[in-house]
Amino acid sequence: MWVGSQSRLTIHKVVAPSIFRRRKVEDRALTELDVPWMHTPTASGMAITPDSALRIVDVLACVRLLAESASVCPLVPYRRTGESRQRSTGALRDLLQRPAPATSQANLIASTVGALALRGNAYWGKFRDPSSGAIAQLAAIPPDRVSVALAGPGAEPQYTLLSDQGVSRHGPEDILHFHGVSFDGVYGVSPIQMAREALGLAAALTETSAALFGNQAIPRGVLTVPASNAEDDALEALRAGFRDRHGGSGNAGRVAVLTSDIQFTPVSLSPADAELLAARKLSSTEIARLFRVPPYLIAAESGSSMTYSNVESEGLNFLRFSLAPWLVAIEQGVTGDPDLCLPGEFVEFLADAFLRADSAVRAQTYETLIRSGVMTVDEARQRENLPAMPPKVSTTT
C-alpha cells in the first residue's frame, strides 16, 4: 500500500487490506464550511451532492457513458524525433500500461473521467519506490480526500490529503491534478454544484414517482353505501365480493350490477400525476445537456429521428464536444508533468474506436492512400489487425 508523508507518497512493503481507512463523518479533508452547497437543500427540498446525484439514473448513465467511453481510448506515449514522432518504449509506457497492481489503464482513465464529470477535479497519486525514488505506481485518489490551496501568487499549489496515516500535505511532485472549468485557475468547478437545482428537481421527481407507485394511494374506484349499512363486516364482504367478481384479467370487461343503494365512482390519476411522466422526460433531456451527452445515448428523447448517417455524425460530435475536453485535460496534465514525461515526450489518446468508419469506406480510403504512396499494403493490413502479406514466391525456372 502507499504511505503519505509530508514529503513523498511512497510504496510500503507491507500490503494492507485497503488503501484508505474508513472515516467518520467529521474526519475529512473538506469540512461542511468549505462546501456548504453540499448540505443546503435545493428549492425542491432535496440536498444534492456528487454521491447522491449518482442515484439519479440519468446522471449515472451520463457519467458511465463518459467514463467507459474514455476508457476504450488507449493513452499512448510518444517521443519527438525531428519532424516526426514515434511511440515511446521507456518507463512511461510501462507505467501507463500497468499503473498499479490490479489496476489497468482503462480503470485509471475511467476513474479520472468519472471524477471530472462529477466533481470537476481528479487526482493521481505518484507513488515512488522507497529505495530509488522513481515513480513506481499511479493511482486515482478520491477527490473528496483532497483539498487544494495556494500559498500566494506564483506559488505552487499545495494539496491536503487524508490518507491511512491521517492528514498530510503534498506538492505537485506527489499529486497530479486535473480539473475542468475553473474560476481561479486552480480548483475545478463541479458540474453538480452548478446545476444542483435541476438535479434537485430530478431527484424529487424520482422520489415522487417511487412514492406514487409504492404507496398505491389511488384506488381504481370507490363503492359508496348508505350510512345505515356501513358496518365493518358488511363493508368487507362487499369489498371482497366486488373484487372476486370483477378483479383479475379473467373478469376484464365484465358487467357490474349494483343495487340502488350502492354507487361506484371510478377514480383516475389527477392531471398533475399524469404530467409526471412528461416532467421526467424533460428532466432526462436537461441532464443530458448538462453533461453534453447526446440524449439518445442515454435513451432519452432527442427530439429528432436518428438515421445511419446522422448517428455517425453524432458519434463524432460526442467525441469532439463531450469526451475531447476531458481527454485533452488528461493529455496536457500528463505531458506537462516533468516527473512523468521527459523533454521531447508527450502522450495522446487514440480515438480510433470513435473515428472508425464502416468497412466499405475504409476499403476505399486504404485504396486511395496506397495508390498515392502514403501507405503500404502491409500498413493498411496492420490497421485492420491482419498479418503482413506473405512474400511472393518466384515462379521462374
C-alpha positions as CSV (number, residue, x, y, z in Angstrom):
1,M,0.0,0.0,0.0
2,W,1.1,3.6,-0.1
3,V,2.1,5.8,2.8
4,G,1.5,9.5,2.9
5,S,4.2,11.7,4.5
6,Q,4.9,15.4,4.5
7,S,7.3,15.0,1.5
8,R,6.5,11.9,-0.6
9,L,3.9,9.3,-1.4
10,T,5.8,6.0,-1.1
11,I,5.0,2.4,-1.6
12,H,5.0,0.4,1.7
13,K,6.4,-3.1,1.7
14,V,3.7,-4.4,3.9
15,V,0.4,-4.9,2.0
16,A,-2.6,-3.6,3.9
17,P,-6.2,-4.7,3.2
18,S,-7.2,-1.3,1.8
19,I,-5.7,1.9,0.5
20,F,-7.8,4.3,2.6
21,R,-9.1,3.7,6.1
22,R,-12.7,4.2,6.9
23,R,-13.5,7.7,8.0
24,K,-16.0,9.1,10.4
25,V,-18.3,11.8,9.2
26,E,-16.3,14.6,10.9
27,D,-12.9,13.2,9.7
28,R,-12.4,14.6,6.2
29,A,-10.3,17.0,4.3
30,L,-13.1,19.2,3.2
31,T,-15.4,20.4,6.0
32,E,-19.0,21.4,5.8
33,L,-17.9,25.1,5.9
34,D,-15.8,24.5,2.8
35,V,-18.6,23.1,0.7
36,P,-21.9,24.4,2.1
37,W,-23.8,23.8,-1.1
38,M,-23.5,20.0,-0.5
39,H,-25.6,20.3,2.7
40,T,-28.1,23.0,1.7
41,P,-31.4,21.7,0.3
42,T,-32.4,22.9,-3.2
43,A,-35.7,24.6,-3.9
44,S,-37.2,21.1,-4.4
45,G,-36.2,20.2,-0.9
46,M,-33.5,17.7,-2.0
47,A,-29.9,18.1,-0.9
48,I,-27.6,17.3,-3.9
49,T,-24.0,16.0,-3.6
50,P,-21.9,14.2,-6.2
51,D,-22.7,10.9,-4.4
52,S,-26.4,11.5,-4.1
53,A,-26.6,12.7,-7.7
54,L,-25.4,9.2,-8.9
55,R,-28.7,7.8,-7.5
56,I,-30.4,9.7,-10.3
57,V,-30.4,7.2,-13.1
58,D,-29.8,9.8,-15.9
59,V,-26.8,11.2,-14.1
60,L,-25.4,7.6,-13.6
61,A,-26.0,6.9,-17.3
62,C,-24.2,10.1,-18.4
63,V,-21.2,9.5,-16.1
64,R,-20.9,5.9,-17.1
65,L,-21.1,6.8,-20.7
66,L,-18.3,9.4,-20.4
67,A,-16.1,7.3,-18.2
68,E,-16.4,4.0,-20.1
69,S,-16.1,5.6,-23.5
70,A,-12.9,7.4,-22.4
71,S,-11.5,4.1,-21.1
72,V,-11.6,2.4,-24.5
73,C,-9.2,5.1,-25.9
74,P,-5.6,4.0,-25.2
75,L,-3.3,6.6,-23.7
76,V,0.0,6.2,-25.7
77,P,3.3,8.0,-25.0
78,Y,5.3,9.4,-28.0
79,R,8.8,10.8,-28.5
80,R,9.5,13.5,-31.0
81,T,12.2,12.6,-33.5
82,G,12.9,15.7,-35.6
83,E,9.8,16.4,-37.7
84,S,8.2,13.1,-36.9
85,R,7.4,11.1,-33.9
86,Q,7.5,7.5,-32.7
87,R,5.9,5.6,-29.9
88,S,7.9,5.6,-26.7
89,T,9.1,2.4,-25.2
90,G,10.5,3.6,-21.9
91,A,9.3,3.6,-18.4
92,L,6.4,5.9,-19.1
93,R,4.8,3.3,-21.4
94,D,5.1,0.5,-18.8
95,L,3.7,2.8,-16.1
96,L,0.7,3.8,-18.2
97,Q,0.0,0.2,-19.3
98,R,0.1,-1.1,-15.7
99,P,-0.4,1.9,-13.4
100,A,-0.6,-0.2,-10.2
101,P,-1.2,-3.8,-9.1
102,A,-4.7,-5.0,-10.1
103,T,-5.3,-1.6,-11.9
104,S,-5.3,-1.3,-15.7
105,Q,-5.1,1.9,-17.7
106,A,-8.8,1.6,-18.6
107,N,-9.6,1.5,-14.8
108,L,-7.4,4.6,-14.2
109,I,-8.9,6.6,-17.1
110,A,-12.5,5.7,-16.3
111,S,-12.0,6.8,-12.6
112,T,-10.4,10.0,-13.7
113,V,-13.1,11.0,-16.2
114,G,-15.8,10.0,-13.8
115,A,-14.4,12.2,-11.1
116,L,-14.0,15.1,-13.6
117,A,-17.6,14.7,-14.8
118,L,-19.0,14.6,-11.2
119,R,-16.7,16.9,-9.2
120,G,-14.7,18.9,-11.8
121,N,-11.4,17.6,-10.3
122,A,-9.4,14.4,-10.4
123,Y,-6.1,13.5,-8.8
124,W,-3.4,10.9,-9.4
125,G,-1.0,9.9,-6.7
126,K,2.6,9.5,-7.8
127,F,3.8,6.7,-5.6
128,R,7.6,6.2,-5.5
129,D,9.9,3.3,-4.8
130,P,11.4,4.0,-1.4
131,S,14.9,3.0,-2.5
132,S,15.2,4.6,-5.9
133,G,12.7,7.5,-5.5
134,A,11.4,6.7,-9.0
135,I,7.6,6.7,-9.7
136,A,6.6,3.1,-9.5
137,Q,2.8,3.4,-9.4
138,L,0.0,5.7,-10.4
139,A,-3.4,5.6,-8.7
140,A,-6.5,7.7,-8.6
141,I,-7.2,9.4,-5.3
142,P,-10.8,10.1,-4.4
143,P,-11.4,13.8,-4.9
144,D,-13.2,14.2,-1.6
145,R,-10.0,13.2,0.2
146,V,-8.0,16.2,-1.3
147,S,-8.2,20.0,-0.8
148,V,-6.2,22.5,-2.8
149,A,-4.7,25.8,-1.7
150,L,-2.2,28.4,-3.0
151,A,0.3,29.9,-0.5
152,G,0.4,33.1,-2.6
153,P,0.7,34.5,-6.1
154,G,3.0,32.4,-8.3
155,A,3.3,29.7,-5.7
156,E,2.8,26.0,-6.4
157,P,-0.5,24.5,-5.3
158,Q,-0.4,22.6,-2.1
159,Y,-2.6,19.5,-1.6
160,T,-4.0,18.4,1.8
161,L,-4.6,14.7,1.6
162,L,-6.5,12.4,4.0
163,S,-4.7,9.0,4.0
164,D,-4.4,6.0,6.3
165,Q,-2.0,7.9,8.5
166,G,-4.1,11.0,8.8
167,V,-3.8,14.4,7.2
168,S,-0.6,15.1,5.1
169,R,0.4,17.9,2.8
170,H,2.0,17.4,-0.6
171,G,3.1,19.4,-3.7
172,P,2.9,18.7,-7.4
173,E,5.8,16.3,-7.1
174,D,3.4,13.9,-5.3
175,I,0.0,14.6,-6.8
176,L,-1.1,15.3,-10.4
177,H,-4.2,17.4,-10.5
178,F,-6.7,17.5,-13.5
179,H,-9.6,19.9,-13.5
180,G,-12.2,21.2,-15.8
181,V,-13.7,24.8,-15.8
182,S,-12.1,26.8,-13.1
183,F,-12.8,30.3,-11.8
184,D,-9.5,30.7,-10.1
185,G,-7.3,28.5,-12.3
186,V,-6.6,26.0,-9.5
187,Y,-9.8,24.3,-8.5
188,G,-12.3,23.0,-10.9
189,V,-16.0,23.8,-10.6
190,S,-18.3,20.8,-10.0
191,P,-21.0,20.4,-12.7
192,I,-23.2,19.0,-9.9
193,Q,-22.8,22.2,-8.0
194,M,-23.6,24.5,-10.9
195,A,-26.7,22.5,-11.8
196,R,-27.8,21.4,-8.4
197,E,-31.3,23.0,-8.7
198,A,-32.0,21.0,-11.9
199,L,-30.7,17.8,-10.3
200,G,-32.7,18.5,-7.2
201,L,-35.8,18.6,-9.3
202,A,-34.8,15.3,-11.0
203,A,-34.3,13.7,-7.6
204,A,-37.6,15.0,-6.4
205,L,-39.4,13.6,-9.5
206,T,-37.7,10.2,-8.9
207,E,-38.8,10.1,-5.3
208,T,-42.3,11.2,-6.1
209,S,-42.7,8.6,-8.8
210,A,-41.5,5.9,-6.4
211,A,-43.8,7.1,-3.7
212,L,-46.8,7.2,-6.1
213,F,-46.4,3.6,-7.2
214,G,-45.1,2.3,-3.8
215,N,-48.0,3.7,-1.8
216,Q,-50.7,2.9,-4.4
217,A,-52.7,5.7,-2.8
218,I,-55.1,6.0,-5.7
219,P,-57.7,3.2,-6.0
220,R,-59.4,2.2,-9.3
221,G,-62.8,3.2,-7.9
222,V,-65.0,3.9,-4.8
223,L,-68.0,2.0,-3.7
224,T,-70.4,4.3,-1.8
225,V,-73.0,2.7,0.6
226,P,-75.6,4.3,2.8
227,A,-74.6,5.1,6.4
228,S,-77.0,2.5,7.8
229,N,-75.2,-0.3,6.0
230,A,-71.7,1.0,6.8
231,E,-70.8,-1.8,9.2
232,D,-67.3,-3.2,9.1
233,D,-68.3,-6.8,8.3
234,A,-70.8,-5.7,5.6
235,L,-68.2,-3.4,4.0
236,E,-65.5,-6.1,4.0
237,A,-67.9,-8.6,2.5
238,L,-69.0,-6.1,-0.2
239,R,-65.4,-5.3,-1.0
240,A,-64.4,-9.0,-1.3
241,G,-67.4,-9.8,-3.4
242,F,-66.8,-7.0,-5.8
243,R,-63.1,-7.9,-6.1
244,D,-63.9,-11.6,-6.8
245,R,-66.4,-10.8,-9.5
246,H,-64.5,-8.0,-11.3
247,G,-60.8,-8.4,-10.3
248,G,-58.2,-10.1,-12.4
249,S,-57.7,-10.5,-16.2
250,G,-60.4,-13.1,-16.4
251,N,-63.0,-10.7,-15.3
252,A,-61.9,-7.8,-17.5
253,G,-64.9,-6.1,-19.2
254,R,-67.4,-7.9,-17.0
255,V,-70.7,-6.0,-16.4
256,A,-71.1,-4.8,-12.9
257,V,-74.6,-5.0,-11.3
258,L,-75.2,-3.0,-8.1
259,T,-78.2,-2.3,-6.0
260,S,-79.8,1.1,-5.9
261,D,-78.2,1.7,-2.5
262,I,-74.6,1.3,-3.8
263,Q,-72.8,3.6,-6.2
264,F,-69.5,3.0,-7.9
265,T,-67.4,6.0,-8.8
266,P,-64.3,5.4,-10.9
267,V,-61.1,7.2,-9.9
268,S,-58.2,8.1,-12.3
269,L,-54.9,9.9,-12.0
270,S,-55.0,13.6,-11.5
271,P,-53.7,15.8,-14.3
272,A,-50.7,16.7,-12.1
273,D,-49.8,13.0,-11.7
274,A,-50.4,12.3,-15.4
275,E,-47.9,15.1,-16.2
276,L,-45.2,13.4,-14.0
277,L,-44.0,11.3,-16.9
278,A,-43.6,14.3,-19.2
279,A,-41.7,16.1,-16.4
280,R,-39.3,13.2,-16.1
281,K,-38.7,13.1,-19.8
282,L,-37.8,16.8,-19.8
283,S,-35.5,16.2,-16.8
284,S,-33.7,13.5,-18.7
285,T,-33.0,15.8,-21.6
286,E,-31.8,18.5,-19.3
287,I,-29.3,16.2,-17.5
288,A,-28.0,15.0,-20.9
289,R,-27.5,18.7,-21.8
290,L,-25.6,19.3,-18.5
291,F,-23.1,16.6,-19.3
292,R,-23.0,17.5,-23.1
293,V,-24.2,14.0,-23.9
294,P,-26.5,13.3,-26.9
295,P,-29.8,12.4,-25.3
296,Y,-30.3,9.3,-27.5
297,L,-27.1,7.8,-26.0
298,I,-28.9,7.5,-22.6
299,A,-32.2,6.5,-24.1
300,A,-33.7,10.0,-23.6
301,E,-35.9,11.8,-26.2
302,S,-33.7,13.6,-28.6
303,G,-36.5,15.4,-30.5
304,S,-35.4,14.1,-33.9
305,S,-35.2,10.8,-35.7
306,M,-31.9,9.1,-36.0
307,T,-30.6,7.7,-39.3
308,Y,-27.5,5.8,-40.3
309,S,-25.7,9.0,-41.5
310,N,-26.6,11.3,-38.6
311,V,-25.8,8.6,-36.0
312,E,-22.2,8.5,-37.4
313,S,-22.1,12.3,-37.2
314,E,-23.5,12.2,-33.7
315,G,-20.7,9.8,-32.7
316,L,-18.1,12.3,-33.9
317,N,-19.8,15.1,-32.1
318,F,-19.8,13.1,-28.9
319,L,-16.0,12.7,-29.3
320,R,-15.4,16.3,-30.1
321,F,-17.7,18.1,-27.7
322,S,-18.3,15.5,-24.9
323,L,-15.1,13.5,-24.5
324,A,-12.4,15.7,-26.0
325,P,-12.3,18.3,-23.2
326,W,-11.6,15.7,-20.6
327,L,-9.2,13.7,-22.8
328,V,-7.2,16.9,-23.6
329,A,-7.1,17.8,-19.9
330,I,-5.5,14.4,-19.1
331,E,-3.1,14.6,-22.1
332,Q,-1.9,18.0,-21.2
333,G,-1.7,17.2,-17.5
334,V,0.5,14.1,-18.1
335,T,2.6,15.8,-20.8
336,G,3.3,18.8,-18.7
337,D,4.4,16.8,-15.6
338,P,8.2,16.7,-15.5
339,D,8.1,13.6,-13.3
340,L,6.3,11.6,-15.9
341,C,7.3,12.9,-19.3
342,L,10.9,13.6,-20.2
343,P,11.8,16.5,-22.6
344,G,10.5,15.6,-26.1
345,E,7.9,13.1,-24.7
346,F,4.2,13.6,-24.8
347,V,1.1,11.4,-24.5
348,E,-2.0,11.2,-26.7
349,F,-5.3,9.3,-26.7
350,L,-6.1,7.1,-29.7
351,A,-9.7,7.7,-30.6
352,D,-9.8,5.2,-33.4
353,A,-12.8,3.5,-31.8
354,F,-14.9,6.6,-32.5
355,L,-13.4,7.6,-35.8
356,R,-13.5,4.1,-37.4
357,A,-15.7,4.1,-40.5
358,D,-17.6,1.2,-42.0
359,S,-15.7,-1.5,-44.0
360,A,-16.6,-0.1,-47.4
361,V,-15.4,3.4,-46.6
362,R,-12.2,2.0,-45.0
363,A,-11.5,-0.1,-48.1
364,Q,-11.9,3.0,-50.4
365,T,-9.7,5.1,-48.1
366,Y,-6.9,2.4,-48.0
367,E,-7.0,2.1,-51.7
368,T,-6.6,5.8,-52.2
369,L,-3.8,6.0,-49.7
370,I,-1.9,3.0,-51.2
371,R,-2.2,4.3,-54.7
372,S,-0.9,7.8,-53.7
373,G,2.1,6.2,-51.8
374,V,1.0,7.5,-48.4
375,M,0.6,4.0,-47.1
376,T,1.7,0.5,-48.0
377,V,-0.4,-2.6,-48.2
378,D,1.2,-4.0,-45.0
379,E,0.5,-0.8,-43.1
380,A,-3.2,-1.0,-44.2
381,R,-3.4,-4.6,-43.1
382,Q,-1.8,-3.7,-39.8
383,R,-4.6,-1.1,-39.2
384,E,-7.1,-4.0,-39.7
385,N,-5.2,-6.3,-37.3
386,L,-4.2,-8.5,-40.1
387,P,-0.7,-10.1,-40.6
388,A,1.6,-8.8,-43.3
389,M,1.3,-10.2,-46.8
390,P,3.5,-13.3,-47.3
391,P,6.5,-12.8,-49.6
392,K,5.8,-13.6,-53.2
393,V,7.3,-16.9,-54.4
394,S,9.2,-16.6,-57.6
395,T,7.9,-18.9,-60.4
396,T,10.8,-18.5,-62.8
397,T,12.9,-21.7,-63.6
